[in-house]
Each structure stands twice: as C-alpha cells, then as structure tokens.
Amino acid sequence: MMIFGKQVMVTALAVSATLSPVMTRAAELSGDAKSAIPRDTQQVIVVDYRAMQNSSAAMSLKDRVLPPELKKLETALKTSGLKVDQDADTLAFASFKVGSEGARIVGIAQGQFHTREILANFTKQKTKFVTLRNNSIYPMGSAGMSVVFLNQTTMVFGDKDAVKAALDARDGLAPNFLQNSDMVNEMSVVDTKAVWSLLDQKGTQTMMKGVLGDAAQLADYDTVKNRMKSSRYTMDFSNGVRFNLSVVTSDTITAATAATLMKGVAIMRKTQGSPLEKTALDSTTIDSNSGTITVDYSSSDSQFANLLTSPLFQSVVK
C-alpha cells in the first residue's frame, strides 16, 4: 500500500500549492527520525508542518484530498490533548512493510515539544503506558493510536504495531532507513525542499500505473514497469507553484519509452479538456535524461487555484 497510491502527484500539489508564500524552510529529518523509519519503506513524505498550519486554504484543500490513512493519523495528533500540532515544525509519514503482515504507516513529528509537562500530565492522569526496552509508549487520545517521545525534539506516533516496528528499527533490533542506501542517496537530492517525497520500486510502479491510466494496459508499459527503480518529487513556491517528479529507471531506453507513453496520455487529455485544463497541460513538461523520467509543472498561484475546480482535477482525485 502506498501513502498516496495513484493520487500521488495531484495530492502532493493540492496539499502544498497554496502554502506559498509562507513556506520557505527546508523539511529535513534528523538522525533520530531517520533511524525510526524501517528500512523496507515504500514511501516517505515530509512537509513543513508549521507553514501548512498557517495556511487555512491549504488545510481546507488538504482535507479534501488527503488519503484516509493520513487523515486518521493527523486527527489523532490534533485530538490527543498533547498540543503537539502546535509545536511541530516538520511532519513525516512513512509507509513500510513488516514481514508478511502487509504495509503500515508511522508518523514522525519534529519540533520543540514540552515533554516534561506532557509526561508530568500523563503521570497526573495516571495514564497507563507500555514499556518497550527503555521506551514508554503512551496512548494518544481516544483514536486507538500511540505515541513515544524519542527525545525532546522527536516523537513517533501511529498504531501500536507501527510504533513498535519504528522503535525496533531505531533501537537496532531491525534494519532501519539509514541502511537503505538507495533511498538515503535519493533523500540527499530532495531534503532541502519544503515538501518532498521518496517512493521505492513497487510504490513507483503503482504511482506510474495510476498516472498513465488506460495506457498502463499497453504492452509497452509491461516492458518498462519492472525497470522503474524509484522516484522522488519536490515542491517549490518561491515564484508561483512548481512541481518536479523524477522517476529513476534502469536505462535510457526505458526512460524514453515511459516518457513517450506519458506524453501520449497528456495529448489525449488535452483533446478532451477545457481551455483551463489545456493550459495546465501546456504548463507540464515531460522528458527523459540519462535513464530518468522528468515531469515538471509550473503555474501561478491563481492559475492553480482555478485548476482545482476543473473536471480534470476532480476526476483524478476521486
């Protein structure tokens, strides 16, 4: 299971496009945060959470398109009574596999948390916690979620099994994200941005299948999908809205073939779309270079706001 599934590109744009001009910081993860993400991660997405909270338009839009799994985690964070959402600077979500149990999602928040006051309140309320080695796992509100503070600046939250898996990774009992050299290398390319995401091979294949739609049924796609290795996307808001997606493949021919398929999909949608949608597609550049497929979209804030009401956008986010 991916965090965003076939909606990855549009969801990312929708959540972040209206954050300009308030979002200016980079959303970087600390060493503690990275070590609490299991190695077999399918997708990780990291955002400047404080800037998101400061934009009512972004929050409203996010509520429309955020997948249920992330809504559940974010709701638990807000209703926990910990006031963590007020103190968080960076928020990350990671979707990972644990053996044959399927995928789980864990949330990680970074900020300056009032951990002494929070833990004192837990004691006062006689909140029952579970001890896992040197870690105290507390219930987080009434949503059935749990939370553990790694230190004063980093907390991990999610369902109990996801939190335990994160702690096993962080404590060295299971491989963690820092041992995933492919994703760590990809992270160094994107983590200076305010919003960024990484996807592994399976996540990339699922995302591309959704992007291509019916074209994914063509024989050419079957040929290239297994040669897609990973992908990443970033957001930039310094001058309007800009979205960059890079899909890493095993060779230049695979990248060129997939880029050609994507261009064909864009042409087909352009013939069926409204003038506004055609303008949006004209603002999207699809190319390939040295085995990497690149998709670049840019527009003004107002142009993108108008696009969100279009039938094309509504059909993709359903």
N, C-alpha and C positions, 0 to 999 in steps of 0.2 A: 504494500500500500504506500502510495506517495502522499505527502502532505497536501499537495495541490492537484495531483492527478492531471487530467487533460486541461485543467484550467490554469496551469502554472503561469503562463505568460500574461494572460488577462488579469488574473487575480493579483499578481505582483504589481502590475501597472495601476490597477484600481486602488489597491491599498496605499500606494505610495505617491501617485501623481499629484494629489492635492496637498502634499506636505510642503511643497515649495511655497515661500522661500524660507520657512523656519528650519528646515532640516539641513544642517551644514556639517555636523560631526561625522566621523567615521564610526561604524559599528564593528568594533573589534572584540574578539573573545580573549579572555585571559587564559593563562596556562591551566588554572584550576577548572575553568569552564570547558576547555577542550578535552581535558582528561576525564571529565564526567560524561562525555559522549561516547557510547560504544563504537568500536571500530567498524562494524558492519552497518554503517549508516547509509540509508538510501537517499535521504535529502536533509539538508540543514538550511534553514533560512534565518537570517539575522537582521534586525531592524533597530534603528534609533527610536526607542520606545517613547522617550520623553517628547520628541518632536511630534510623534504620532498623537500623543495625548493632547498636545497643544493645538491640534487642528480638528475642529468639530466636523468639518466637511470630510476629512479623511476617516474619522471614526465612523461617521454615518455610512460612508461608502463601504468601508471595511465590513460593517455589519451585514451588508447586502451580499457580499461575495465570499466571505471567509468560510472555509470548509467547517463542517460541524465539529470535527475533532479539535480544531484550534479554538473554536468558539467555546467549547466546553472547558478547555484549559484556561482560557483568558477569563471566563466568567468566574471560575473557581479562584483565580488570582484576585479578582476585584472584590469578591464577596467573602473572602477569607477573614476579614477583620484585621489583617496584618498591615494594611495600608502600604503594601509592597508596591502596588501600582503607582503610588505617588512618589516612591523613592527610586524606582528602577530607571536606569539610563539606557540599558541595552537589553533586548529580549530576544532569545533564540529558541527555535523549536527544531528538534531532530527526530526524524523517523528512522527507526533501526529494527533489525531482525534479531531475535533471540532464539537460536537453535531452530527447532521446527515449530515454535509457538506462533509464528507469524510476526507481523510488524507492531511496534509500539511507538508512542510519541512521548518524549520528555521535554519539559520546558526548563530553560535556564534564564535567570534574571541576574543582571549585574547592576550595582548601584551602591549607594551608601545607606545600608539598612540599619535600623535601630535594633540590633539583635539583642542587646541586653534587656531593653524594655519589652521586646517581644517574648523572649524566653521567660522573663520575670512574670509576664502576664499569663503565659502558659502554666507556670507553677501556681500562680494565684487561682487560676480557674481549675486547677487540678486536672489539666488536660493529660490524658494518657498518651504516652509515646512508646514507640517500638525502638529498641536498641539493636543496631546492626554494627558489630565491632565498636568503633569509637563514635559512631554516628547516631544521633537521635532523630527519628523520623516522626513528625507530628501530623495529626490530621489537619487538613486545611479546609475549614468551613464545613458545610453540610453536603458538599458535592461528591464525597467519597474520594477526594484527592488527598495527597500527602505532600509534605514539604520538609526539606532538610537544608540547613544552612551549612555550607562548606566553610565559610568564614564570614567576616562582616560585610564583604562586598559581593558574595556569590551565593545564590540559592538555587536548588533544584526542586522542581515540582512536577506532579503528574500522578497517575495511578500508582499504587504501591509497588507493583511488579516493575513498572518502568523506572521508578526511583531506585529500587534495589539494584536493577541492572546498571543504572548510571553509577551507583556507589561501588559496585563490583569493579566497574571499569576504572573509576577514579582511584580505588584502593589497590589496584594491581592484580585482582583476582580474575579479571577477564581483560582481553585486549581492548584498548581504547582508541579514540580518534587519532591521537598522536602517532599511532602505529600504522595508520592508513596513509602511506606515503603519497599515493595518488591524490587523495583529497587534500592533504596538507599542502602539497605543491600547488593545487588549484586555488586553495584559500589565499595563498600569498599574492595571487593576481587580483583578488577582488575585495579583500577585507579593509581596504582604505575607503570604501564606499559606505554611504549611509544605509543602504539596503542591498543585500546580496544573498545569493543562494547557490548551493552546490548540489548536484544530483549525480548518483552513481550510474553504472551502466543500465541496470534494469529501470531505474527511475527515468533516465534519459530516453530509453526506448518507449516507455509508457507515455511520456510527455510528447514525444515526436509523433506517436501514433494519433494522439488527440489533436495535435496541431494540423496534421495532414488530412485528417478526416477520411473521406472515401478513398483518397489517393493512397492511403496506407494499405489498401487491399490489392494494389498493383504488384506485379511480380518484382518490379524494380525495388520496391520497399523491402520485400522479403530478403532480397540480396544484400541490402545495405544495413538493415537494422542491427544485425549481430556484430557489425563493425563499428557501431557507435560505442565509444568508451565512457564518456562522461560529458557533463555540461555545466555551465555556470551562467548566471545573469546578474546584472548590476543595474542600479538606478542613479541618475544624475539629475539634479534640479537647479543647477546654477543658472540656467537660462532656458526656462520652459521645462518640458518633460523629455527625458531621453532614456530609452531602454535598450540595453545591449545584451544579446544572448549569444553565447559561443558553445557549439557542440563539437567536441573533440572526437574524431574518427581515426581509424587505423591507417588510412592512406588518402591521398589526394583524389583518387577516382571516386571513392565512396563519398567524400565530402561534396564533390562536384555533382554527383548523381542526386544526392539528397537535396542539395540546394536547387537543382533543376526542378525536382518534384515540388518543392515549396514555392518556387516561382510560378509553377503551373497552377497551384491552388490559389495563389494571390490573384492571378489573372482571371480565374474563374469567378472568384468572389467579387472582383472589381466589376465584371459584366453584370452581376446581379444586384449590386449595391446601390445605395443612394449617392448623390453627389458628395455628401459629407463622408460617407464610407470610402468612396473612391479617393477622396483627398487623403484620408488616413492611410490607405494602402499605397498611395503615391509617396507618402512620407516614410515608408518602410523599405529598407534596402536589404536584399538577401544576396549573399555571396559566399564564396569559399576561398580559403587560402591555406596552403601547406597542411591540408588534412583537417582543417577546422571550418565548420559552417558558421557563418556570422549573420545575425539578424539585428538590424539597427532601426529603431523607431524614434522619431523626434517630432515634437509639436509644441505649440504654445499651450499655456495652461487653459486658456479659454477654448481652444480647438479640442483639447482632450475632454474637457467638461461636456462639450456638446456631443462628442462621440459616445459618451457613456449612455446617452439616451437613445442611441440608434438601435435598430433591429439587429444589426450585425453583432454588436456588443452583447445584447440581450440573449441572442441565440448561442453565443459561445459560453456565457456564464451559467446557463441553465444546468 
